[in-house]
Amino acid sequence: MSHAALLVGDVGGTNARFAIARLVHGRPVLEHHESFKGADYPTFLKAVAAFIDGCAVKPAGGVIAVAGPVTDGEIDLTNSPWRVSEAELQTLGLNPIRLMNDFEALAWGAPVVPGDMLASLGGPAEGEPHSAIAVLGPGTGFGVSALVRDIHGNEVAMPSEGGHACFAPGDAVEDEVLRILRRRYDRVSIERLICGPGLLNLHRALAEIDGRESHIDDPALITAEALENPNSHCGATLARFCAILGCVAGDIALTTGARGGVYIAGGIAPRILPFLRASPFRERFERKGRYQDYMAAIPTNVILHKHAALLGAARVAFSAAI
C-alpha cells in the first residue's frame, strides 16, 4: 500500500486503539492516537467509524490487529463480544484492509521499538541477529507470536494461539494449583493463570493451598497490594505469577528457537516492572535443565511502548505483504 495516510488498529478484549500511520524516511510514524472502550460500542464497526469521523484526513486502507485468530478475513474476539470482518470494514471506505492477530502485529513491531522503550529482564544486551524472536505476554488474555528471520534479512511473523497451550507446573506448589483449577476447568491452559483474570485464579488457588480464605474479587487489588507490600499474601501471588511467566517464556523460547530475544508485551508487565525484575522470572526462564546455557544467552525485555502493535501493523500496511 502506498497511501499517504493509513489506518492502524490494535483491538484487545477491553480496549480498541487506533492511529493514522504515515511513512517518513522509510519508517512508520503514528499520528492521531485514540483509544475506545469496547463496552461503549455495541459493534466494532461503530468504534472504527467513530475514529475515522474524528480524522482530518480519511484513511483509504490499513491493517487492524485483533486479539484472536483470524480466519478468512473474519474474527470472533476471544475475550470480547465483538465480531469483525474485512468485508464489513470495506463499507467504511477502507480498501484494502487487513485483519491480523494482535501478537502477530507485535512480532512485526518488536524489532522497531526504540531501545529506550525496552526494559531488560536479564540476559545479554542483544540476541543472535538472524535468529527468531518471540513475543508473548499477559493482558486481558495471554498472547504468543514469533518473528522468524534468516541471514538474508527475510522475516515472517507467525500468528499463534500459544496462550491456550496447557499449563505445565514447575514445582509442587504449582502441581497443587493445577489440581485445584482442574476442578473448575476441564482443561487448564496458560491463559487460565497468566493474565488479569488468571491472577485471580492463582490467588484463590494459593489461598486454598494455605488453608485460608480470600475475599478479593478484582485482580487489580492483588497487584496494588503486592506492589505496596511484597511480603503480603498478594505479594506471594504476584511473585508466583512472575515465576510462571518466566517458565512459560522459556518454554516458548525453546519451542520457537527464539535466540534473537524474547519480548514481554501486554498491559501487565510494564505496570509491575520493578517487582518483575526482582521476581524469580529470569531464574525460571533459564531453568531448563540441560539447556540452561542455551537459555542464558537469550535476552528478555519488556516492551514499554504503548503502541508497539500499531507500529507492527503499520510495517505490514506499508509493505508488499498486504
N, C-alpha and C positions, 0 to 999 in steps of 0.2 A: 504494500500500500504506500502511496506517495503523497497522500493528502497532507496539507499543512497542519491541520488540527484533527486529532483522532480521540475518540472516547476510550478510556480505560477504566475498568472497574474491578473491585475486589469485594465479593459478596460472601459473608460468613453467616453463621447461624443467628447472629444477633444484629450486626450492622452491615450496611452496604456503603462502600466508599467509592467515589468516582472522581475522575480528574480529566482534564484535557492534556493530551501529550503532543509535544512538538519535537522535531528532530533538530538539534542545534549542534553544529560541528560534529555530526555523526553520532551523537549521544542523545538518548531520550531525555527530555526535560518535562516536568509535570507542572501544570498550572491549574488554578481554579478548583482546589480540592473541596469536596463536600462529603459529609457523612450523613446517612439516613438510617434511622432505627427501623428494623423490619416490622416491629409491632405497629408502627404508624402508617403503614401502607398495606392495603389488602392484597395487592399483587405486585410482583416485581416490576412489571411493565410500568405501573404508575410511579414507582420510585425513579426509574430511568427517565421517564418523561418529565418528572419534576426537576431533575438535574439539568436536562437539556434545555428546558424552558428558562432556566436561570443563566444560560451561557450566552455571552455576547456573540460568539462565533459558534455556529452549529456544527458539530462533528458529522462527517459523512459516513464514518465507519469506525471500527475499532475492535478491541478484544476485551472481554469481561471474564475475570477469574471467579470461579464459584466453588463453594465448599461441598464437593461431592463428585461422583463420577459423571462424565458427560457421555451420553450415548446418542448417536445420530443427531447431533446438534441440539439435544434436549437434556435437561437436568431436573431431577426432583431433589432439592437440597436435603442432605442427610439430617440436619438439625433445625430445619425451618419448614413452615407450610408452603413456602413459595415454590412455584414451578416456573421454569424458564425455558424458552426455545429461541433459537436463532431466527426462525420464521416470524415469531411474534415481534422480535426486536426490529426486524426489517420494516415493519409497519410504521416505525418511528423515523424512517428515512435513513436507517443505518444499514448500509450495504456497500461492501461486505462487512459482516460482523461475525465474530467467532467467540464461542464459549470454550473455556478450558478450566481444568481443575485448578483450584487456588494454590495448592502446593507445587503443581507443575509450573505455574507462573513464578512462584518463589524460587524455584530451581533456576529459572532463567534470570531472575533478578539478583540472586545472592552474589554472583561474581562482579556485579557492577555497583554494589553498595559501597560507598566510600569507607575507607579504613577507619575513620573516626566515628563511624556509625556501627562498628562491631566491638563487642566486649569479649575478651578472651576468657575461656573457662579452663585453660590448660593446654599443654602440648606445645609444639613448635609454632613459630610465628606464621609459617606457611607450609602448606602441604605439597605433594607432588603436582607440578603444574599441568600435566596431561592426564591425570587420574580423575576418576569420577568424584563428584561431591554429593553429599546427602543433605537434604533439608527436611527438618521434622520439627514438630512442636505442639504443645498443648494450648488450647484456647477453649472455645465452646465445645470443640471436639479435639481429635488428635490427627494431624496431617502428616503425610510422608511423601517425599518425592526424591528424585536424584537427577543429576545432570551428568550424562555420560560424555566424556571428552576423549579425543585422540591426539596423536602427535602432529596431525595436520591442521589442528585448530577447529575441527568439526565438533559440534555439540548437538546432543539430542536430549531433551527433557523427558523424563519417564513419569507419566501420571500413575498414581498408585492409591490404593486404599489400605496401605500398610497399618494404619491405626486400628484396623479391625482384625489384625492378626491376633493370635492367642497370647494372653499374658503369661509370661514364664517366671515363676517365683525364683528369687535368688538366694533365699535363706529360709530358716524355719519359720520366722515371723510371717514372711510372705506366703509360705505354704498355708498357714492358717488364714491369712487374708483371702487367698483363693478359695479355700474350703468354705468360708463364710459367704463370699459373694456367689458361690455356686448355688446356694440355697435360693438366691433371688433371681439369678440369671442362668438360663440353660447353658450358656457359653460365655466365659469371661474373656473379653478382649482387652487389649491395651487401653482402649478408649474408656473402658469402664472404670479405670483408675487414674489415668494421666490426662486430665482435662479439668475444667472447672467443676462440673458435676461429679467427676471421678474423685476429686479431692474430698468431697463429702462422703462418698462411698468408703474411701480409705480411712477417713477419720472415724466413722462409725464402726468399721471392722476392727480398728486398733483399740477402740474403747471396749468392744466386746471381748477382745483377747485379754485386756487388762481387768475385766470384770467390773467395769464402771459404766455409768450411763452418760450419754451426750445428748444435749438438747439443742445443739447448733444445727440449723437447717439452711444456712447460707454459706457457701464456700468462701465468700469474701470475708466473713467474720473469722474463719480459720486463718486465712492469710494475714489479716490485720493483727490478730493476737500473736501469731507466730513471729511476726516481724518486731512486735513490741517486746515479747518475752520468748526468746528462742528456747528457754528451758521449760516452757509450759507444755501441756498435752498437745496443743495446736502446733507448737514448735516441733514436737516429735513427729506429728503427722506431716508437716511440710518437709522436714528432713528426709522422711521415708519417701515422700513424693519425689524429691530431687534425686534420691538414690535410685529409685526405679526408673526415673527418666534417664539417668546415666546408663543404666543397664540396657534399656531399650535402645538408646542412641548407639551404644556399642554394638548391639546385635544388628542394627540397621547398617552400620558402617561395615561390618563383616559381610552382610548379605549383598550390599551394593558395591563392595570394593572401594569405598569412599576414601582413598588415600589422599585425595585432594583437600579433604576437610569436611567437617560436619558443622552445619549451621542450625542453631536452635531458633525457631521462629514462633509466631503466635503471641497472644497478648499477655500471657502469664509470666514468662521468663524475664522480660525487662523490668517488670514491677517488683520482682523478688531477687534482683541481680546480686546484691551483696550476700544475701542468705544463700543463694545458689552457689556462689563462689566458695563459701565456707562449708558447704554441704559435702556429702560423700559422692556427689555427681561424678567427678573425674576419676575417683578411685574405682567406682563401679563401672565406669566406661572402659577403663583399662583392664579390669579384672576378667580376662578371657582365657585363663589357663595358659596353654602353650603359645597363645597369640598375644601375650602381654606386650612384648616388644613391638609387634606389629601395630597394636593399638596406641602405644606411647608415641609413635611417630605421626599420629593423626591430630591436627589441630581442631579444637572445638571452640566455637564462637557463638555468642548470642547476637542476633540481628536487632539493632536498636532502631533502625529506620522504619518509621511507621507506614511507609508506602512502598516497601520492597516488592510486594506482589504487583503493584501498579507499574513499577519500573520493569518488572519481568513481562507484564502484559504489553507494555509499550515496545520492548525489544522485539517481541513477536509481531506486533502490529506493523512495525516499520521494516520487518524483514520479508524475505520472499516466502517465509513459511506459511503466511496466510493466503 
